[in-house]
Amino acid sequence: GSDARWREVWGVDLPEAVLILHKYSYGPLWGLSILIQKTISVDLLQIARWLVPVLWSFFVPILLFRLGGTLFGSRRLSLFFAWGSLLFFPLQASGGLTLPNSLGFLFFLFALWLLFISFDRADPRSKRMAFFSGLLLLPGYALYALLFWILFFTGQAFQFFQRIERPFVKQITMAALFCLGFFILPLFE
């Protein structure tokens, strides 16, 4: 409309709404809320009050256990990792039931687990699954998508640099990648 604000990015005028990622986070939540309200005449907030704690209490310990097993390879550390789910939910539920990150966190954990599996295996199918789950994170909570893609590309770069045969060149490129990370993360803030 006429009230839309525009910003110039690299010589191209773009609507400001396209450049503000946190607004995309609420789109699926609002769309789902309207769809449920019109279809079955139930308020999504009422569903979230009961469904989110049930889903969190069931899936977060399982996903953290699997993620811990993939990361550490130890059943004992996996159980300790799953115990960490007791810490998250009280902080999350105290004010986040209507935020897009309440259910999005479950999918983020699942996508993170797939990502670490793809780093662990040389199977191209696991890499495709991780990539596809990362694409599904894009219309959700922007921070989860950003963290996933930073980890994805960092992991791909590490795997690429591991194939370098000269130890000195490998150490220099790994150190450069590590230092580059210090400059990339503040850019996203």
PyMOL commands that set and color helices and strands:
alter all, ss='L'
color gray80, all
select helices_A, chain A and resi 16-19+22-40+44-72+75-83+85-93+101-120+124-137+142-162+167-188
alter helices_A, ss='H'
color red, helices_A
select strands_A, chain A and resi 6-9+12-15
alter strands_A, ss='S'
color yellow, strands_A
deselect
rebuild
show_as cartoon
